Amino acid sequence: MSCTWDFIRQHILEMPPYEPIFPLDVLSAELGISIDDLVKLDANENPYGPLPVVKQALADYETMHIYPDPESRRIRKIMAEHHGISENNIVIGAGADELIDLIMRIVIEPGDTLINCPPTFGMYAFDGALNQANLVAIPRQADFSVDISEVIYAIEQFQPKLLFLASPNNPDGGMLSDDDFQRLVELPVLLVIDEAYIQFSRRGRSYITEIKNHDNLMVLRTFSKWAGLAGLRIGYGVFPQYFVPIMMRAKQPYNVSAAAEEAAVVTMHNLSDTEKNITSIIQHRAWLFEALEQISWLHPYPSQANFILCRVENYPADEVTGYLRKEGILIRYFNKPGLKDHIRISVGTAEQVEKLVLYLKGFK
């Protein structure tokens, strides 16, 4: 009799697993530190969480036992009005992650080429492998900007179907320049711009309104970062109108929970309060950057996101991460091509930033 392993698709057996961030209760148990004493700066989450009015709306929600709207009409209508576009350009997903995978499932046949520009968000490569794409990696330049000449050459050589670019990019927080966007969007490829962190940017611009000018452009957004709804999983994509019915046909019918949609709707009705939290994060980012610059063995990179990437000099970066971890301060450590001995620090509250800087100054 055949081993049950024989029924599993070989390329999935060979895939490296995605490395997620552990939840608070697991970290608390592992470190022996109470959840209230943990300083979690490792996943680019909003330290303020959802607005109080959002929490109250979820507590008062009375139809959790009813399936959600499969088309998420309420939030689509609000987002269309917010961006000045048609509802027929918008698809809501269980986070932008679901939409990344859904785009690939619709577009990629096994062996089709996908261009990725690492270091960047790991889900592009992960979902590419899951969907059996031929992944062509065009490494970013030393300053983490996109190597446009090499991307154009790769498009000419490989005729890819998809090119994913994050702006601001994760993990460095840099923006795609408008000149680079204009060059790329004219190429024969579906260009997906991931704007998960755009609300924290005070430079560059969003490309959502460019959808009407380019039928090969797609823009992704999420409520995870700026709105503090990471745990509820809700995001959206803005697509050419011809693509939306295909997305609706291919997605799971009840992919976005009623709670997630309600939270997003209430958030959008209270944007001025949310903007206060965003402003605080931007202010703390500037404060944190200045403090990191004063630490001789750290080289921070300017960021337009809610995190700061640093190159660690003179010490192994994992030693820094381990030292902070023992004190209940959690940051992200990287040691891969283009990111050898780097750490990424999410911007926290004033108290969290102060504690982090204090312990960094006490290292060694």
SULPE-V421504 format. One record per run of one state. SS is the DSSP state (H for helix, E for strand, L for the rest). FROM is the first residue (numbers start at 1). LEN is the number of residues. Records with the same first field share a line. If there is no record, write none. Layout:
# SULPE-V421504
SS = FROM-LEN + FROM-LEN
This chain:
# SULPE-V421504
L = 1-3 + 8-2 + 14-10 + 32-3 + 38-1 + 41-11 + 61-12 + 84-3 + 94-1 + 108-5 + 117-6 + 131-3 + 138-10 + 159-3 + 167-11 + 186-4 + 195-3 + 201-7 + 214-3 + 223-7 + 233-2 + 239-2 + 251-7 + 269-2 + 294-4 + 301-6 + 313-4 + 327-2 + 331-1 + 335-7 + 347-3 + 362-3
H = 4-4 + 10-4 + 24-8 + 35-3 + 52-9 + 73-11 + 87-3 + 95-13 + 123-8 + 148-11 + 178-8 + 198-3 + 208-6 + 230-3 + 241-10 + 258-11 + 271-23 + 317-10 + 350-12
E = 39-2 + 90-4 + 113-4 + 134-4 + 162-5 + 190-5 + 217-6 + 235-4 + 298-3 + 307-6 + 329-2 + 332-3 + 342-5
